[in-house]
Amino acid sequence: MRLLIVEDHIAFLEGIEEYLKKNLGNQWIVESTNNGATALQKFNQGETYDVLLTDLNLPKKNGAELIAEVKKRYPSLRAIILTMYYSRAILSKLKDLGISGFLT
């Protein structure tokens, strides 16, 4: 299983990545990047992931844009949004993208 984390706050990204690598076990490969454009580039280069864990507010390409583009080619990808900005309007829009989860 492969997981990609996309988060622009480096300390938070490193903490999440370290925690998941330690706790998911050897069955998971955990990778990360700090912006949506680089994440999309990974998918465009043929990298495949089972789970995308992404911040909503990212530089270069936000999490919603990233999910929308990636899900066109990989509809079974599980996408989970991380955000500090929760609202029902945001949640409704994100559910239309086919997200698997929403963490605030």
Backbone as JSON Lines, residues from 0, in Angstrom:
{"i":0,"aa":"M","n":[0.85,-1.17,0.0],"ca":[0.0,0.0,0.0],"c":[0.9,1.24,0.0]}
{"i":1,"aa":"R","n":[0.43,2.26,-0.72],"ca":[1.2,3.5,-0.83],"c":[0.33,4.7,-0.45]}
{"i":2,"aa":"L","n":[0.94,5.61,0.3],"ca":[0.25,6.8,0.76],"c":[1.08,8.03,0.44]}
{"i":3,"aa":"L","n":[0.44,9.06,-0.09],"ca":[1.1,10.33,-0.36],"c":[0.49,11.4,0.53]}
{"i":4,"aa":"I","n":[1.35,12.11,1.28],"ca":[0.93,13.21,2.13],"c":[1.33,14.51,1.43]}
{"i":5,"aa":"V","n":[0.38,15.46,1.36],"ca":[0.67,16.77,0.77],"c":[0.28,17.83,1.81]}
{"i":6,"aa":"E","n":[1.3,18.54,2.3],"ca":[1.1,19.53,3.37],"c":[2.19,20.59,3.23]}
{"i":7,"aa":"D","n":[1.81,21.87,3.26],"ca":[2.78,22.93,3.06],"c":[3.49,23.4,4.33]}
{"i":8,"aa":"H","n":[2.98,23.07,5.49],"ca":[3.66,23.41,6.74],"c":[4.65,22.28,7.05]}
{"i":9,"aa":"I","n":[5.92,22.56,6.83],"ca":[6.95,21.52,6.85],"c":[7.0,20.76,8.18]}
{"i":10,"aa":"A","n":[6.96,21.46,9.3],"ca":[7.03,20.77,10.59],"c":[5.86,19.81,10.76]}
{"i":11,"aa":"F","n":[4.66,20.25,10.38],"ca":[3.48,19.4,10.47],"c":[3.61,18.21,9.52]}
{"i":12,"aa":"L","n":[4.08,18.46,8.3],"ca":[4.29,17.4,7.3],"c":[5.26,16.35,7.84]}
{"i":13,"aa":"E","n":[6.37,16.81,8.37],"ca":[7.37,15.86,8.9],"c":[6.81,15.06,10.07]}
{"i":14,"aa":"G","n":[6.02,15.71,10.92],"ca":[5.43,15.0,12.06],"c":[4.44,13.93,11.62]}
{"i":15,"aa":"I","n":[3.57,14.28,10.67],"ca":[2.59,13.3,10.14],"c":[3.32,12.14,9.48]}
{"i":16,"aa":"E","n":[4.29,12.47,8.65],"ca":[5.03,11.42,7.92],"c":[5.74,10.48,8.89]}
{"i":17,"aa":"E","n":[6.42,11.04,9.88],"ca":[7.12,10.22,10.86],"c":[6.15,9.33,11.64]}
{"i":18,"aa":"Y","n":[5.03,9.9,12.08],"ca":[4.03,9.14,12.82],"c":[3.48,7.98,11.98]}
{"i":19,"aa":"L","n":[3.11,8.28,10.74],"ca":[2.53,7.23,9.9],"c":[3.54,6.15,9.54]}
{"i":20,"aa":"K","n":[4.76,6.53,9.26],"ca":[5.79,5.53,8.97],"c":[6.01,4.62,10.16]}
{"i":21,"aa":"K","n":[5.97,5.18,11.35],"ca":[6.19,4.4,12.57],"c":[5.01,3.49,12.87]}
{"i":22,"aa":"N","n":[3.78,3.96,12.59],"ca":[2.59,3.25,13.05],"c":[1.85,2.43,11.99]}
{"i":23,"aa":"L","n":[2.13,2.63,10.73],"ca":[1.44,1.85,9.7],"c":[2.13,0.53,9.41]}
{"i":24,"aa":"G","n":[3.36,0.4,9.81],"ca":[4.06,-0.85,9.61],"c":[4.7,-0.95,8.24]}
{"i":25,"aa":"N","n":[5.32,-2.09,7.99],"ca":[6.08,-2.31,6.76],"c":[5.21,-2.49,5.52]}
{"i":26,"aa":"Q","n":[3.9,-2.66,5.7],"ca":[3.02,-2.87,4.56],"c":[2.81,-1.58,3.77]}
{"i":27,"aa":"W","n":[3.11,-0.43,4.38],"ca":[2.84,0.87,3.77],"c":[4.12,1.57,3.37]}
{"i":28,"aa":"I","n":[4.1,2.19,2.21],"ca":[5.15,3.11,1.77],"c":[4.54,4.5,1.9]}
{"i":29,"aa":"V","n":[5.17,5.35,2.7],"ca":[4.66,6.69,2.95],"c":[5.62,7.69,2.3]}
{"i":30,"aa":"E","n":[5.07,8.53,1.43],"ca":[5.84,9.59,0.78],"c":[5.17,10.92,1.05]}
{"i":31,"aa":"S","n":[5.89,12.02,0.78],"ca":[5.31,13.33,1.04],"c":[5.87,14.37,0.09]}
{"i":32,"aa":"T","n":[5.13,15.46,0.0],"ca":[5.56,16.65,-0.72],"c":[4.86,17.86,-0.11]}
{"i":33,"aa":"N","n":[5.36,19.05,-0.41],"ca":[4.82,20.23,0.27],"c":[3.97,21.13,-0.61]}
{"i":34,"aa":"N","n":[3.59,20.68,-1.81],"ca":[2.67,21.48,-2.63],"c":[1.9,20.6,-3.61]}
{"i":35,"aa":"G","n":[0.77,21.11,-4.04],"ca":[-0.11,20.34,-4.91],"c":[0.45,20.1,-6.3]}
{"i":36,"aa":"A","n":[1.22,21.05,-6.82],"ca":[1.78,20.88,-8.17],"c":[2.77,19.73,-8.21]}
{"i":37,"aa":"T","n":[3.61,19.61,-7.19],"ca":[4.57,18.51,-7.13],"c":[3.85,17.18,-6.95]}
{"i":38,"aa":"A","n":[2.8,17.18,-6.15],"ca":[2.01,15.95,-5.98],"c":[1.41,15.52,-7.3]}
{"i":39,"aa":"L","n":[0.82,16.46,-8.03],"ca":[0.23,16.13,-9.33],"c":[1.29,15.62,-10.29]}
{"i":40,"aa":"Q","n":[2.47,16.2,-10.23],"ca":[3.57,15.75,-11.08],"c":[3.91,14.29,-10.81]}
{"i":41,"aa":"K","n":[3.89,13.89,-9.53],"ca":[4.16,12.49,-9.2],"c":[3.15,11.56,-9.89]}
{"i":42,"aa":"F","n":[1.88,11.93,-9.84],"ca":[0.85,11.12,-10.5],"c":[1.05,11.13,-12.02]}
{"i":43,"aa":"N","n":[1.39,12.28,-12.57],"ca":[1.6,12.39,-14.02],"c":[2.8,11.59,-14.5]}
{"i":44,"aa":"Q","n":[3.75,11.36,-13.6],"ca":[4.93,10.56,-13.95],"c":[4.69,9.06,-13.75]}
{"i":45,"aa":"G","n":[3.45,8.71,-13.41],"ca":[3.1,7.29,-13.28],"c":[3.16,6.73,-11.88]}
{"i":46,"aa":"E","n":[3.47,7.55,-10.9],"ca":[3.43,7.08,-9.52],"c":[1.97,6.75,-9.18]}
{"i":47,"aa":"T","n":[1.76,5.68,-8.46],"ca":[0.41,5.32,-8.04],"c":[0.37,5.23,-6.52]}
{"i":48,"aa":"Y","n":[-0.76,5.62,-5.97],"ca":[-0.95,5.61,-4.53],"c":[-2.34,5.05,-4.23]}
{"i":49,"aa":"D","n":[-2.46,4.47,-3.04],"ca":[-3.75,3.96,-2.58],"c":[-4.52,5.04,-1.82]}
{"i":50,"aa":"V","n":[-3.77,5.92,-1.15],"ca":[-4.37,6.98,-0.34],"c":[-3.62,8.28,-0.58]}
{"i":51,"aa":"L","n":[-4.4,9.35,-0.74],"ca":[-3.87,10.71,-0.83],"c":[-4.39,11.47,0.38]}
{"i":52,"aa":"L","n":[-3.47,11.92,1.23],"ca":[-3.81,12.71,2.42],"c":[-3.3,14.11,2.15]}
{"i":53,"aa":"T","n":[-4.2,15.06,1.92],"ca":[-3.78,16.38,1.48],"c":[-4.43,17.52,2.25]}
{"i":54,"aa":"D","n":[-3.64,18.54,2.47],"ca":[-4.16,19.79,3.02],"c":[-5.06,20.41,1.97]}
{"i":55,"aa":"L","n":[-6.01,21.2,2.4],"ca":[-6.9,21.88,1.47],"c":[-6.22,23.13,0.89]}
{"i":56,"aa":"N","n":[-5.59,23.92,1.74],"ca":[-4.94,25.16,1.3],"c":[-3.46,24.9,1.07]}
{"i":57,"aa":"L","n":[-3.1,24.81,-0.2],"ca":[-1.72,24.52,-0.61],"c":[-1.25,25.55,-1.62]}
{"i":58,"aa":"P","n":[0.06,25.79,-1.68],"ca":[0.57,26.64,-2.76],"c":[0.58,25.89,-4.09]}
{"i":59,"aa":"K","n":[0.46,26.63,-5.16],"ca":[0.57,26.16,-6.54],"c":[-0.64,25.39,-7.04]}
{"i":60,"aa":"K","n":[-1.26,24.58,-6.22],"ca":[-2.48,23.85,-6.57],"c":[-3.1,23.39,-5.27]}
{"i":61,"aa":"N","n":[-4.35,23.84,-5.0],"ca":[-4.93,23.47,-3.7],"c":[-5.38,22.02,-3.68]}
{"i":62,"aa":"G","n":[-5.72,21.55,-2.5],"ca":[-6.08,20.14,-2.33],"c":[-7.3,19.72,-3.13]}
{"i":63,"aa":"A","n":[-8.29,20.59,-3.24],"ca":[-9.5,20.26,-4.01],"c":[-9.16,20.12,-5.5]}
{"i":64,"aa":"E","n":[-8.35,21.03,-6.02],"ca":[-7.93,20.95,-7.42],"c":[-7.13,19.68,-7.66]}
{"i":65,"aa":"L","n":[-6.23,19.38,-6.74],"ca":[-5.41,18.18,-6.84],"c":[-6.27,16.93,-6.9]}
{"i":66,"aa":"I","n":[-7.2,16.81,-5.96],"ca":[-8.08,15.64,-5.93],"c":[-8.91,15.55,-7.21]}
{"i":67,"aa":"A","n":[-9.47,16.65,-7.64],"ca":[-10.3,16.64,-8.86],"c":[-9.52,16.12,-10.05]}
{"i":68,"aa":"E","n":[-8.29,16.57,-10.21],"ca":[-7.49,16.13,-11.36],"c":[-7.07,14.67,-11.25]}
{"i":69,"aa":"V","n":[-6.64,14.28,-10.07],"ca":[-6.14,12.91,-9.88],"c":[-7.27,11.89,-9.97]}
{"i":70,"aa":"K","n":[-8.43,12.21,-9.4],"ca":[-9.55,11.26,-9.4],"c":[-10.08,10.98,-10.81]}
{"i":71,"aa":"K","n":[-9.83,11.87,-11.76],"ca":[-10.24,11.6,-13.15],"c":[-9.52,10.36,-13.68]}
{"i":72,"aa":"R","n":[-8.26,10.22,-13.33],"ca":[-7.47,9.09,-13.83],"c":[-7.44,7.91,-12.87]}
{"i":73,"aa":"Y","n":[-7.6,8.2,-11.58],"ca":[-7.54,7.15,-10.56],"c":[-8.78,7.25,-9.68]}
{"i":74,"aa":"P","n":[-9.95,6.88,-10.21],"ca":[-11.2,7.06,-9.45],"c":[-11.27,6.26,-8.15]}
{"i":75,"aa":"S","n":[-10.5,5.2,-8.02],"ca":[-10.56,4.4,-6.79],"c":[-9.61,4.92,-5.71]}
{"i":76,"aa":"L","n":[-8.84,5.95,-6.01],"ca":[-7.94,6.53,-5.03],"c":[-8.73,7.05,-3.84]}
{"i":77,"aa":"R","n":[-8.3,6.7,-2.64],"ca":[-8.93,7.23,-1.44],"c":[-8.27,8.57,-1.11]}
{"i":78,"aa":"A","n":[-9.06,9.62,-1.06],"ca":[-8.54,10.96,-0.8],"c":[-9.09,11.49,0.52]}
{"i":79,"aa":"I","n":[-8.21,11.97,1.35],"ca":[-8.59,12.52,2.66],"c":[-8.06,13.94,2.74]}
{"i":80,"aa":"I","n":[-8.94,14.87,3.1],"ca":[-8.58,16.28,3.22],"c":[-8.25,16.62,4.68]}
{"i":81,"aa":"L","n":[-7.15,17.35,4.86],"ca":[-6.79,17.95,6.15],"c":[-7.01,19.45,6.03]}
{"i":82,"aa":"T","n":[-7.66,20.05,7.0],"ca":[-7.81,21.5,6.95],"c":[-8.15,22.07,8.31]}
{"i":83,"aa":"M","n":[-7.77,23.31,8.51],"ca":[-8.18,24.03,9.71],"c":[-9.46,24.81,9.43]}
{"i":84,"aa":"Y","n":[-9.85,24.89,8.17],"ca":[-10.98,25.72,7.76],"c":[-12.18,24.84,7.41]}
{"i":85,"aa":"Y","n":[-13.05,24.63,8.37],"ca":[-14.2,23.77,8.17],"c":[-15.46,24.62,7.99]}
{"i":86,"aa":"S","n":[-16.23,24.25,7.0],"ca":[-17.58,24.81,6.87],"c":[-18.41,23.79,6.11]}
{"i":87,"aa":"R","n":[-19.71,23.87,6.26],"ca":[-20.59,22.93,5.54],"c":[-20.48,23.13,4.04]}
{"i":88,"aa":"A","n":[-20.29,24.37,3.6],"ca":[-20.16,24.64,2.17],"c":[-18.91,23.97,1.61]}
{"i":89,"aa":"I","n":[-17.79,24.07,2.35],"ca":[-16.56,23.41,1.9],"c":[-16.74,21.9,1.89]}
{"i":90,"aa":"L","n":[-17.32,21.36,2.96],"ca":[-17.53,19.93,3.05],"c":[-18.41,19.43,1.9]}
{"i":91,"aa":"S","n":[-19.47,20.15,1.59],"ca":[-20.36,19.77,0.51],"c":[-19.63,19.73,-0.82]}
{"i":92,"aa":"K","n":[-18.84,20.75,-1.09],"ca":[-18.07,20.8,-2.35],"c":[-17.07,19.65,-2.42]}
{"i":93,"aa":"L","n":[-16.41,19.37,-1.31],"ca":[-15.41,18.31,-1.3],"c":[-16.04,16.93,-1.46]}
{"i":94,"aa":"K","n":[-17.2,16.72,-0.88],"ca":[-17.87,15.43,-1.04],"c":[-18.2,15.17,-2.5]}
{"i":95,"aa":"D","n":[-18.5,16.23,-3.24],"ca":[-18.76,16.08,-4.68],"c":[-17.53,15.57,-5.43]}
{"i":96,"aa":"L","n":[-16.35,15.78,-4.86],"ca":[-15.1,15.31,-5.48],"c":[-14.87,13.83,-5.2]}
{"i":97,"aa":"G","n":[-15.63,13.26,-4.29],"ca":[-15.45,11.85,-3.97],"c":[-14.4,11.6,-2.91]}
{"i":98,"aa":"I","n":[-14.26,12.53,-1.97],"ca":[-13.28,12.31,-0.9],"c":[-13.73,11.19,0.01]}
{"i":99,"aa":"S","n":[-12.76,10.54,0.62],"ca":[-13.05,9.46,1.55],"c":[-13.14,9.93,2.98]}
{"i":100,"aa":"G","n":[-12.56,11.11,3.27],"ca":[-12.58,11.6,4.63],"c":[-12.21,13.06,4.7]}
{"i":101,"aa":"F","n":[-12.5,13.65,5.85],"ca":[-12.3,15.08,6.06],"c":[-11.84,15.25,7.5]}
{"i":102,"aa":"L","n":[-10.61,15.71,7.73],"ca":[-10.06,15.89,9.07],"c":[-9.84,17.36,9.33]}
{"i":103,"aa":"T","n":[-10.38,17.86,10.43],"ca":[-10.16,19.27,10.77],"c":[-9.22,19.37,11.95]}
